[in-house]
Amino acid sequence: MAVDRLVDEYKITHPKSQELHDRAARIFAADGATARIRILNPYRPYITHAKGSKKWDIDGNEYIDYVMGHGAMLLGHSHPAIVKALQEQAAKGTHYGDNHELEVAWAELIQSMVPSAERVEFFACGQEANLFAIKLARIFTQRSKILRFVENFHGWADELVPTPISPSVVADAVKIIPYDLDRVEEELATKEYAILMTEGGGAHMSGQIPLDFEFVRTLPGLAHKYGTVWFLDEVVTGFRDAPGGFQSIVGVKSDLTSLGKIVAGGIGAGALVGRADIMGLLSPETPANRRMIHTGTWNANPLASATGIAALKLCQDGKPQRKANEMAASLRKEGNQLFKEKGVDGWLYGRSITHVYLGPFDCQPTDDTVPPTKDISKITGMGGAKTRLSHHLLHRGISTMAARHLILSCMHTIKDVNKTVDALADSLDAMIEEGSIKSRS
């Protein structure tokens, strides 16, 4: 059977990874994985090191990496400036438990790059920043409800998950609505919402379900009209496609913005930035009944601060972003031509994070920046085919996020793109032969 043959061949070329997976499966409950996206039958490779656009596993296999630290590695793996900053700071101290100059310099860099960053606060990760934004908005507005958009992902905590009906989730204050301005205003007009949450670029890693720019430009005015805080989640999009993030591309200023991933150059960290009056609730001079308390062992720790400074200095002029987008555009152009030639219903779209659409078209696609359908169920569908595609690509030395997204860095090259397109061609041929995907040819 074709499916078994692929798995068997993969096991033959990844024996040491299987040994580690067998050990991991006895420890980690999610089939040996430490994150849902890393679950794959029979197992994903176990990586030993990475450099630039490549990574290598314990069996010596090389991969062109399109996972890129779940989007954190805009500068590629082991960038010399990041490595140097990390090594030098580790020698000086990893945690002072006190204020230090690096945190100030890091925050000043963020403030100079992000249009809405009147004040800055640091966290251990982006999800913490998202949770903190909710608390701040509730205190500031004296309201409790949260308005969110369908499929927008802000974390795994109760009030952040894409759907409140997930098992055990208690999120009675959350209302999730489609991308519909009339519906947005209808809900906001109740004046019950503390915060309107929006994922930068659109749902799922910067826009698998994309946001129309004019739609985004209308949101802050609507939120302010009804006294609601407009929050933009730029954990993924912050600094990725432009120095000022998604909001600078669209031309808006959010009341509160969360940052993560790239903000610390690949080290775990998060930040919340925003209006001085809202962030001012942290001031010790604020009355106790309105004051927000923020503690956290790893807030602005010296290691993250040092790598954050190094990364943002490199991102200031926009060169890494332009290079990543240039390579992504080449990948989309060549990949979409390949889908046409193979007669496979598929499409690549996005920016430096390129999304994969598999499925029938409602119309003939003419623009490589949006999917060829507005149907969310179609955009997020074909999960089995995407998983299968990811397995074929992985077997051919291309590592992806389950073939749902291909995340580019400034270290990817035309040679990488060409090799990826060749692997995609071979993968589609194999899937057509085995019957896991159809061809119109």
N, C-alpha and C positions, 0 to 999 in steps of 0.2 A: 504494500500500500504506500502511495507517494508520501502521505503525511508522516508515516512511521519512518520512511527512508530519510527524510530531512532531519528528524529528531535523532535517529541513529547516527547519521553522519556528523551531526553537531556534537554528540557525545564522544565520538571518536576523536575529534579535534579539540575537545575541552575536558580531558579526564581529570586534571587537577582541580578545575572549577567544580566538577561534580563532587570530588572529595570534600571540598569546602562547603558546597551546598548541603551535602548529607550531614555535615557537622552543624551547619546553621539551622537546618530544619528541626534539629533536636532542641534548639534554643529559642529561635524567633518564630512566633506563632503564625505569621503570614507567609507560610510556605518557605520559611528561611529568609525572607526579605525584610529589610528594615524600612521600606517605604512601598506603598501600593504599586507605584509605577515601575518598580523593579521586579515585580513578579512576572515570570515567564516560564512556560512549559518547554523544556524540563527545568531550566534555570538560566539566569543571565551569567555572563562571564564575570570572574572575579579579577578586578583590576589591580595591578601592582604599581603602575606609574603612568604619568601623562605629561605631554609637552606640546605646546602650541595647539594644533588642531587634532592631535593624535593621542591615543591611549593604548596601553598594552596590558594583556591579561596574564594570569599566572602560567598559562600554557604557551606563552610567547606569541599569541596572535595579536596582530596590529589592527586598530580600528581608526577610521576617520570618525571623529566624535561629533554628533549632532545633539547630544544631551547637554553638554557643556555646563555641568554642575547645575542642572535644572534651570539654566538661564543665567547663572551668576557669572559665568566666565566670558564676558564680552572681550576681554583682553587675551583669551586663550589660557591654556594650562601653564602653570609655572612661569609666568612672565617674570623676567629678571628683576624688574623694579619691585614687584610684589614679594618675590623671594628675598630680595635684599632687605626690604623693610621688615619682613617677618623675622628674619635671622637677627638683624641688628636689635630689634626691640626685645626679642626673647632673651638676648644676652643682658639687657638692661632690667628686665622685669616683665612678667606676664600679667600681674595684677597688683596694683598699688593699694586698692581699697581707699582711694582718695582722688581728689581732683588733679588734673595734669594738663600740660600745655597741648598735648596731641588732640585731646577731645575738643578743645577750642578751635584749633586749626582745622580739624575735620569738619566741624559744624560751620565754620566760616566758608569753607569751600562749597558745601551744600547750599548755603545761603546765597552765594554768588552765582550759582548755576540754576537753581530752581526758583521760578518767578514768585511762587506763593510762600516761600520759606521766610516769614518774618521772625519766627522762632523755631527752634529745633530741639527735639528730645530723642534720646537714644534708647534702644531695647536690645534684647538678645536675638530677636528674629522679627520678620515682617508681620507674622500673625499677632504678636504681642502689640505691635503698633496699631493694628486694625482694632483689636479689642479696646485699646486705650482710647482710640478715636470715638468709639461708641460711648464710653464712660464720660469723656469730655463733653460730647454733644448733649448727652442727657442732663448733665449738670448745667450746662450753658443755657439750654432751652427750657429746662424744667419739664421736659416731656420724656416719654419712655419708648415709643415705637420706632421701629427701623423699617425703612423702605429700601428694597433691593431689586435688582433686575434678574430675570430668569437666567439660570446657569452661571451667573457670575460667581467666581470662586474667591473667597477671602480667607480661607483657612478651614480647619476641621473642628473648631469649637462650635458649640451649639448654635450661636446666632450668626455664624459665618458660613456654615456648610451650604452647598448649592441648593439643597432641598431640606426644609424643616421636617419632612416626614421620614427622614433617615432613622434607623433604629435608635432608640433611647434619647433622641434629641428633644430638648425642651426649648422651644423658641416661639412662645406664644405672641411675643411682641413683634415678630418679623412678618412682613408682607412682601411677597415676591410677585413682580409684575413683568409683562413683556416690554420690549422697546416700543413704547407707544406714548407720545407726548400728551395726548388727551387723557390717557389713564394716569400718567404721572401727575398732571395737574389735578385731576379728580381726587386722587389720594392726598396730595399735599394740601388741598383746600380744606381738608378736615382739621388742619392745624394740630394734628396729633403726633406728627413724626418729629423726632429729634434729629434724625440723620437720614440723608439719601446717599446710599453707597453705590459707587460705580467702579467697575474694574477697568483700569487703563487699557485702551485699545479694543476692549470687548471681552467677552467671556472666554475663559480657557487660554491661558498663556498668551496674552496680548492680542486676542481676537480671532480664535477659531470661529466664534460667533461674533463678527465684527460690529463695531459701533460706527454709525454714520457721523461724520464730523459736525454737521449742522445740528444733529440731534444733541450732541454733547454741548455745543455752544449755547443751546437753549436751557440746559439744566440749571446752571447757577442762577439765572434770573428767576426761574420758577421756584427754586428752593428758597431764595431770599424773599420772594413775594409773600411766602407763607411762613416765614420764620424758621425754616429748616436749615441745618448745616449740610452743605454739600461736600461730601468726602470722595476723594479720588484715590483708589488703591493702585499705586505705581510700584508695588513690590517687584513686579516683573518688568514694567516698562520704564522705570526710573533710570535715566542716563542711557538707555539701550539704543534708541534710534536718533536721539539728539541729546546734547548736553543738558537741556532743561526738561527732558522726559516727554511723555505723551502730551502733557498739557501745553508745552511750548510749541509742539507741532500743530495742535488744534487752535491755539491762541486763547486759552482760558486760564483762570486762576482759581483753584479750588480753595475752599475754606480750610480744609485739612487734607494732607496728602501723606500716605504711608510709602516708605521706601524699604528695600531689602536687597538681597542678592548682590547686584553690582556695587551697592553703596559701600561695601567693605572689601571689594576686590576679591570676593570668593570666600572670605571668612564669615562665619555666622554672625549676623547683626541685623538690626532694623532701626528705622527712624520714623518719627512722625514730625511733620513740619506743617506750619500753617499760620493763621492769623494771630497777631499778638494778643488781641482781646480774649480769644478762646483759650489759647495756650497759657494766658495769664492766670488761669484758675489754679496753676501749679504754684503760684507765688505764696510764700509764707504770710504775706500781708493780706491775702484774700481771707474773708471771714470763714471760720471753720465749717459752717454749714454749706459753703460753696467751694471749698478748697479740694483740689484733687491731689491725692498722695501717690507718689510714684517711687517705688523701690525696685531694685534688681541687681543682683550680684554682678552680672556681666554687662551692664549698661556702659557703653563707651570704654570698654576695657582697652588697655594700651595696645594689645596685638591688633584688634579690629580697627582701632583708631589709626595705627601706623599703616596698615594695608589699605584702609579707606582713603587716607591722604594720598598714598602712592597711586592708587587707581584713579581717583577723581582728577588728579593733576594731569594724567594721561588722557582723560576723557574730556577735558575742558575745551579743547579746540575742535572737537567733533570728528577728528580723523579716524579713530577706531570705529565710530558709528558708521561713517561713510563707507569704509572698507567692508564692514560686515554686511551692510545693505547692498553694496555692489555685488558681492559674492552671492548673496541670497537672490538677487534679481537674475543673475546668470543661471543659478540652479532652477529657478522657476521657469525661465524661458526654455531651457533645454529639456526640463522635465515635462512641461506641458506639451512640447512638440512630440516627445516620446509617447505620451498618453494617446495623442492623436494618431500617431503612426501605428501603434499597437491596437487601436480600436477599443481601448479600455476607457470606461467612464471614470475619469479621475481628473483632478485639477490641483495645482499648487497655488497658494495665494498668501499674502501677508507682507511683512517687512523683513527685518533681520531674523525674526522668528517666522519661518515659513510653515504654513499649515497644509495638511493633506486631506483633500476631499475625495472620497470614493463613493460612487453611486450615480444613478441616472440624473441627467440634467433636466431642469424645467425649461431651459433655453440654451442656445449656443453661447458659451462663455466668450466674452470679448475683452475682459479686464482681468489682469493677473493679481489684482489687489483684493478681490472679494470672491466669495464662493458663488457658484452659478445658481444658487437657490436661496430663498429666504426661510425655507422650512428648517427649523432648528432640529427636528428629529432626523432629517436627512443629513444635515451637516455633521451631527454627532453620531450618526449611524454607521453601519458597516464595520462595527468594532471587531468582528471575527476576521474579516478580510484584512483589516489594518494590522491586527496582531500577527496574522500569517505573513503579511508583507514585512513586518519588522523582523520576524524570524529569518526570512530569506535574506534580508539585507544584512542582518547581524552575521549570518553564516558567510557572507561575502565581504565582511570587513567594514560594514557601515553601522554605527551604533546610533539609534534614534530613541525618542520617547514613544515607544510603542507604535511607531510610524504615524503618530498623530501630528507631531511637530518635528521640524528639523531646525535646530537652533544654531545660528551662525555666529562666529566670532571674527575679530579682525585678523586672526591668524589663518583662517581658511583661505585656500588658494584656488586658482582656476584648475590646477591639477587635481585638487581634492574634488572640485565640482565635477570634472570630467569622469573621474573614477566613480563618483557617486551615481552619475547618470548611467554609466555602463552597468553598475551593479543593479540599478533600478530596472534597466532593460532585461537583464538576465533573470531578475526576480519575477517580473511580470510574465516573461515567457514560461518560467517554471510554474507559476500559479495558473496560467491559462491551461498548460498541459495537465496539471493535476486536478483542474476543475474548481479551484477555490476562488477564481475570478473569471469573468466572461469577456470575450472579445467580440466586437461587432464586425471584425474583418473576416 
